[in-house]
């Protein structure tokens, strides 16, 4: 006996739904990874693709690992902390979280890292817990900012590349107690994106700190005389051998020397013994001393009313007491304009009367202004209230 049609439809839908769920990409979560960072020093955390690819359910593609793209953000926030940056040049290269925390970032920062498989659409998440602690010796008081023109930022983030740069900087600084305090891409400081030509790099600013003073070579390279030579297109002053070349093309015209002074810290609160005097219990005040609220109420109410009254008086004076009047207007207006206005006004009134009825006398505009035989003058508009006092023909 065959199953009813609705039952077979439900069974088929369940089978198809189960197959679709099995085909969806999986999402796994790796254990938390705890790291620490010191203030005044560069922090670099590499996001290796191999560590996340082992958590993907689907097998690797033929001939190598699948391309992986990373995304990182602060937990419960859409972006990273202001001191932390992320860079990944391509899906087949590792990603880097790097930055230099300051004293304001002391504490724990939880970063959510999501690895995304570009072929199978699988995702693997991991929480990166960064604990920022103060540096034992504080920030180095002497810091030099070098611009490396032949490198990108991800090329100087690995520890081997930074150690190589410190060895080259020790030859110019003439000290061995150097450390990298910050690494920043030139694009983050207003640099231009290079042309897509082989060998063109973005440029990297590497900040190196030391507890000792600068060498005479660095002081000469950053002197005003050296800056003047750079502005003229000449080579800057260099009294020592450039130990950075040829691995690092340092642009000496962009060298910046900083002397960081420790900022004074505000005194903290002074804690007492925590014991009440006289051994009694604390008695909270039960009564509030009376306050006289009348002066504040009067000021709040009367000051706006006084200002509004003054504004009303000023506006009334301008609108009522400063009117010029019709007579003053006529005296300041040209007689020709008044006559012209009177003529137009009278002709308009005549046309209105003629349009209302036909038994009207001859229009005044057609009458002669004076009698040719007797010489008697006739005013075509005897009742002119407009103030036109000049006849049509001069006397």
C-alpha positions in Angstrom: 0.0 0.0 0.0 1.5 3.3 -1.0 1.9 6.2 1.5 -0.3 9.1 1.2 0.9 11.9 -1.1 1.4 14.5 1.7 3.4 12.1 3.7 5.7 11.3 0.8 6.1 15.1 0.2 7.2 15.6 3.8 9.7 12.8 3.7 11.2 14.1 0.4 11.5 17.6 1.9 13.2 16.3 5.0 15.7 14.4 2.9 16.5 17.4 0.7 16.8 19.7 3.8 19.2 17.3 5.4 21.3 17.2 2.3 21.4 21.0 2.0 22.5 21.4 5.7 25.2 18.9 5.0 26.4 21.0 2.0 26.6 24.2 4.0 30.1 25.4 5.0 31.0 24.7 8.6 32.1 27.2 11.2 34.5 26.1 13.9 36.0 28.0 16.8 39.6 27.5 17.9 40.7 27.9 21.5 41.6 31.3 22.8 45.2 32.5 22.3 46.7 34.8 25.0 49.5 37.2 24.2 51.0 40.2 26.0 52.2 43.5 24.7 54.4 46.2 26.4 53.8 49.9 26.1 56.3 51.8 24.1 57.3 48.7 22.0 56.0 47.3 18.7 53.5 44.5 19.0 53.2 42.0 16.1 50.9 39.0 15.9 51.2 36.9 12.8 48.0 35.2 11.6 49.4 32.0 9.9 47.2 30.3 7.4 48.4 26.8 8.2 47.1 27.0 11.8 43.6 27.8 10.6 43.6 25.4 7.6 43.9 22.5 9.9 40.5 23.3 11.3 38.8 23.4 8.0 36.5 20.4 7.4 37.0 20.2 3.7 40.3 18.9 2.4 43.0 21.1 0.9 43.1 21.8 -2.8 45.5 20.0 -5.1 49.0 21.4 -5.2 48.9 23.6 -2.0 46.8 25.3 0.6 43.6 27.1 -0.1 43.6 30.9 -0.1 42.5 32.3 3.2 41.4 35.9 4.1 41.4 37.1 7.7 39.0 39.6 9.3 39.7 41.0 12.8 37.8 43.3 15.1 37.4 44.2 18.7 35.0 42.0 20.6 31.5 43.5 20.5 32.8 46.3 18.3 33.0 46.7 14.5 36.6 47.9 14.4 40.0 47.4 15.9 41.4 49.5 18.8 42.9 52.7 17.7 46.4 51.5 18.5 46.1 48.3 16.5 46.3 47.8 12.7 45.7 44.9 10.4 47.4 44.1 7.1 47.3 41.2 4.6 48.8 41.6 1.1 47.0 38.6 -0.5 44.9 35.6 0.4 47.9 33.3 0.0 50.0 35.4 2.4 49.8 35.6 6.2 48.1 38.5 8.0 49.5 40.7 10.7 48.1 42.5 13.6 50.5 45.2 14.7 50.7 48.4 16.7 52.3 50.3 19.6 50.1 50.5 22.7 50.5 53.5 25.0 49.8 53.9 28.7 46.1 54.7 27.9 45.6 51.2 26.5 46.7 49.3 29.6 44.5 46.3 30.3 43.0 43.4 28.3 41.8 43.7 24.7 39.8 40.8 23.1 40.2 40.6 19.4 37.9 38.4 17.2 39.8 36.8 14.3 37.8 35.1 11.5 39.6 33.0 8.8 37.6 32.7 5.6 38.4 30.0 3.0 38.0 31.5 -0.4 37.3 28.2 -2.1 35.0 26.3 0.2 33.4 29.2 2.1 34.3 27.7 5.4 35.1 30.0 8.4 37.2 29.4 11.5 37.0 31.8 14.4 39.5 32.4 17.2 39.6 34.9 20.1 42.9 36.7 20.6 43.3 38.1 24.1 46.0 40.8 24.2 47.1 42.0 27.7 48.9 45.4 27.6 51.3 45.8 30.4 53.6 48.8 31.2 57.2 48.5 30.1 59.7 48.0 32.9 61.9 50.9 31.9 59.2 53.1 30.4 59.4 54.6 26.9 62.9 55.2 25.5 63.7 58.9 25.8 65.5 59.1 22.5 63.7 57.9 19.3 64.5 58.1 15.7 62.0 57.9 12.9 63.5 56.3 9.7 61.7 56.1 6.3 62.5 52.9 4.4 61.5 53.4 0.8 62.1 50.0 -0.7 59.9 47.9 1.7 56.2 47.4 2.4 54.9 47.3 5.9 54.4 43.5 6.0 58.0 43.0 5.0 59.3 44.6 8.2 56.9 43.1 10.6 58.5 39.6 11.0 61.0 39.4 13.9 63.9 38.5 11.6 63.4 41.6 9.4 63.2 43.8 12.5 66.4 42.3 14.0 68.2 42.9 10.7 67.0 46.6 10.8 68.2 47.0 14.4 71.7 45.7 13.5 71.9 48.2 10.7 70.6 51.0 12.9 73.2 50.1 15.6 76.0 50.9 13.2 74.7 54.5 12.6 73.5 55.1 16.2 76.7 53.6 17.6 74.7 51.9 20.3 73.5 48.3 20.9 70.6 48.9 23.2 68.1 49.7 20.5 64.6 48.5 20.1 61.8 49.0 17.5 59.0 51.0 19.1 56.7 51.3 16.1 56.3 50.3 12.5 53.9 52.4 10.3 53.1 52.3 6.6 53.8 55.5 4.7 50.2 55.4 3.4 49.0 55.9 7.0 51.0 59.1 7.2 49.7 60.6 4.0 51.9 58.9 1.5 50.8 58.1 -2.1 50.0 54.7 -3.4 52.8 53.6 -5.7 52.3 52.8 -9.4 51.7 49.2 -10.2 55.3 48.8 -11.4 57.6 46.0 -10.3 60.0 47.2 -7.6 57.8 50.1 -6.4 57.1 49.9 -2.7 54.8 51.9 -0.4 57.5 52.8 2.1 57.6 52.1 5.9 58.3 54.4 8.8 60.3 52.5 11.5 60.7 54.2 14.9 63.8 53.1 16.8 64.2 54.0 20.5 67.2 54.0 22.8 68.0 55.1 26.4 71.2 56.8 25.1 71.6 60.0 23.1 71.9 60.3 19.3 75.1 59.8 17.5 76.8 62.8 15.8 76.0 61.2 12.5 72.2 61.3 13.2 72.4 64.8 14.6 74.2 66.0 11.4 71.7 64.3 9.2 68.7 66.0 10.9 70.3 69.4 11.3 68.9 72.5 9.6 71.8 72.7 7.2 71.0 69.1 6.0 67.4 70.1 5.6 68.4 73.0 3.5 70.5 70.8 1.2 67.5 68.4 0.9 65.2 71.3 -0.1 67.7 72.2 -2.9 67.7 68.6 -4.2 71.2 67.8 -2.8 72.3 64.9 -0.7 72.0 65.4 3.0 74.9 65.6 5.3 76.2 62.1 6.4 79.4 61.9 8.4 79.3 58.1 8.7 78.9 55.1 6.6 75.3 54.1 5.7 75.0 50.6 7.2 71.4 50.3 6.0 72.4 50.0 2.3 71.7 48.1 0.2 69.1 46.1 2.1 67.2 49.1 3.4 67.0 52.3 1.3 66.6 54.9 4.1 65.6 58.3 2.9 67.7 60.6 5.1 65.9 63.7 4.2 62.9 62.3 6.1 64.8 61.5 9.2 63.1 62.7 12.4 64.8 62.7 15.8 62.6 62.9 18.9 63.4 63.3 22.5 60.5 62.0 24.6 60.2 63.4 28.1 58.4 61.4 30.7 55.0 62.9 31.5 54.3 63.7 35.1 51.7 61.5 36.7 48.9 62.9 38.8 49.0 61.9 42.4 46.4 59.2 43.2 43.8 59.3 45.9 45.0 58.9 49.5 43.3 56.0 51.2 42.5 56.2 54.9 42.6 53.4 57.4 38.9 52.6 56.8 38.0 52.9 60.4 35.5 55.5 61.7 36.5 57.9 64.4 35.3 57.4 67.9 34.2 53.8 67.0 30.7 54.9 66.1 28.5 54.2 63.2 28.1 56.5 60.3 25.1 58.7 60.6 23.8 60.0 57.3 22.3 63.6 57.4 18.5 63.5 57.7 17.8 67.2 57.1 18.8 69.5 54.3 19.5 73.1 55.1 16.8 75.4 53.6 17.7 77.3 50.5 16.2 80.6 49.3 15.1 79.9 45.7 13.3 83.2 45.2 16.4 85.2 43.8 17.2 82.5 41.3 13.5 82.3 40.2 13.3 86.0 39.7 16.5 86.2 37.7 15.3 83.3 35.6 12.0 84.8 34.9 12.6 88.6 34.9 15.7 88.8 32.8 14.2 87.2 29.7 11.1 89.3 30.1 13.2 92.5 30.4 15.1 91.6 27.3 11.9 90.8 25.4 10.4 94.2 26.4 13.4 96.1 25.3 13.3 94.4 21.9 9.6 95.1 21.5 10.2 98.8 22.3 13.1 99.0 19.8 11.1 97.3 17.1 8.0 99.5 17.7 10.2 102.7 17.5 11.7 101.6 14.2 8.3 100.6 12.7 6.1 103.5 14.0 8.2 106.4 14.9 10.6 106.3 12.0 8.0 106.4 9.2 8.8 109.1 6.6 5.2 109.8 5.4 3.7 110.7 2.0 4.7 114.4 2.1 8.4 113.6 2.7 8.3 111.0 0.0 6.8 113.5 -2.6 9.4 116.1 -1.7 12.3 113.7 -2.2 10.9 112.3 -5.5 11.5 114.0 -8.8 8.5 116.0 -10.2 8.7 114.3 -13.5 8.3 110.9 -11.8 5.3 112.2 -9.9 3.6 113.6 -13.0 4.3 110.3 -14.8 2.8 108.3 -12.0 -0.2 110.6 -11.8 -0.9 110.3 -15.5 -0.8 106.5 -15.3 -3.0 106.4 -12.3 -5.6 108.7 -13.8 -5.7 106.9 -17.1 -6.2 103.6 -15.3 -9.2 105.0 -13.4 -10.8 106.3 -16.6 -10.5 103.0 -18.3 -12.1 101.3 -15.3 -15.1 103.7 -15.4 -15.5 103.3 -19.2 -15.4 99.5 -18.8 -18.2 99.7 -16.2 -20.6 101.8 -18.2 -20.9 103.4 -21.6 -22.6 106.7 -20.7 -19.5 108.4 -19.5 -18.2 111.8 -20.5 -15.3 112.4 -22.8 -12.1 111.2 -21.2 -10.0 113.9 -19.7 -6.9 112.5 -21.3 -8.4 113.5 -24.7 -9.3 117.1 -23.7 -6.9 119.9 -24.7 -4.9 121.3 -21.8 -5.8 124.9 -22.7 -8.2 126.7 -25.1 -6.4 127.9 -28.1 -8.7 130.8 -28.7 -9.1 132.2 -25.2 -5.9 130.8 -23.7 -7.8 129.4 -20.7 -5.9 126.5 -19.1 -7.8 123.4 -18.1 -6.5 121.0 -15.5 -7.4 117.5 -16.8 -7.2 116.1 -13.2 -8.6 118.8 -10.9 -8.7 116.5 -7.8 -5.3 114.9 -7.8 -4.6 113.6 -4.3 -1.3 112.0 -5.2 0.6 115.2 -4.7 1.4 116.0 -8.4 1.6 119.8 -8.3 3.3 120.4 -11.6 1.0 121.1 -14.7 1.4 119.1 -17.9 2.8 122.2 -19.6 5.1 124.7 -17.8 3.6 128.1 -17.2 
